Structures are given as C-alpha cells and as structure tokens.
Amino acid sequence: CFFRSKYKAYKRIRSKKRAITYEYVREIESLNFDYHSRLFRSLQYFIFSYYSRGINFTDLAKLKIGANVNDRQISYNRSKNKRLYDFELHPKAQRVIKIFKDYPMKSDCGYVFPILDSVHDTPRRIDSRIKSALKDFNEDLAEFKKITSCPKHITSYVIRHAFATNL
C-alpha cells in the first residue's frame, strides 16, 4: 500500500540582513579614542577585520608577525575550515599593522595584536582568551553604535557581513 503525499514548492525564507553600509563603516572609522584605551584597540581590530576581507576574530587574534603577516601581505589558514587565505593587504589594514608594531602593549610571543601572550600556551587557554577578548570587542562595538548614527547592532560577525555585502 502506497501513500500519496503532496509537496508544496519550497519558499525561500529571507534572513535578516546583518551588514552595515559602507557609510556607517566610514563613520565608525572616523571615531577617535585615547591611544592607550581598549576602545582604540577595538577600533583598530574593526578596521583591520573589515579591510582584510572580513577576517574572523579568532583568525585575527592568531596572526603572527612574519609567519602570517608582513607589511603588505597576509597568509593564514582559517581556523574553522583550514582553507588557506593569501592576499595583499588593503592600505588601511597595512596602517593598522604599523600601529601595532610600535604599540606599547605587545604580545610577548610574536602575535600581531595584543590579544594572546605566552601564558596562553594550551589550546584551552588560547580559546578561553579569544572568547574573553571577543566579548570585550563586541561590547566595544556596541559602544560604537551608541556613539554613531548606525541603526544596527554591531558585532564582529556584522563586520564580516558588511565586507561581503559592500564588496
């Protein structure tokens, strides 16, 4: 005995757009914070992430000077899918790299950004530190939203979508 079933055509469900426009990216870029503040560092992470093809925060935190980044080039394997990304850095991303070369707060084990240090010597400690830094970063991005006219909630994930959408 066979049952007959009727199927309706699949209707594509539209997801909520996460990206912010380039106008808001530029507005956030123009913010000024004290050079030694966490907000300043978060602004630089924002700029670097956006102008480095929407690099994921975890991958950003794990970048090492020389091994992954030089003045003009970036090459890294994405943590999530192990795919190699190798491209020339946008001039604004290059400027961020230069800022952190001379920045007072540095990683003591060669990371580009002052997120990971030698005390983060196990995968668990690295993951825990990145999770904590990402929380701080997203809190700072929420502060950027309050300061600017941006109507959307901003997170590190929104930055990735913004790059792809604005491209």
Protein Blocks (a to p, Z undefined) as FASTA:
>chain_A
ZZddddddddddddddfbdcfklmmmmmmpccdfkbmklmmmmmmmmmmmnoopafklmm
mpcehjlocfkbccdddfklopacdddddfklmmmmmmmmmgmbacfehpabafbcfklm
cfklmmmmmmmmmmmmmmmmmmmmmmmmcfbdcdfklmmmmmmmmZZ
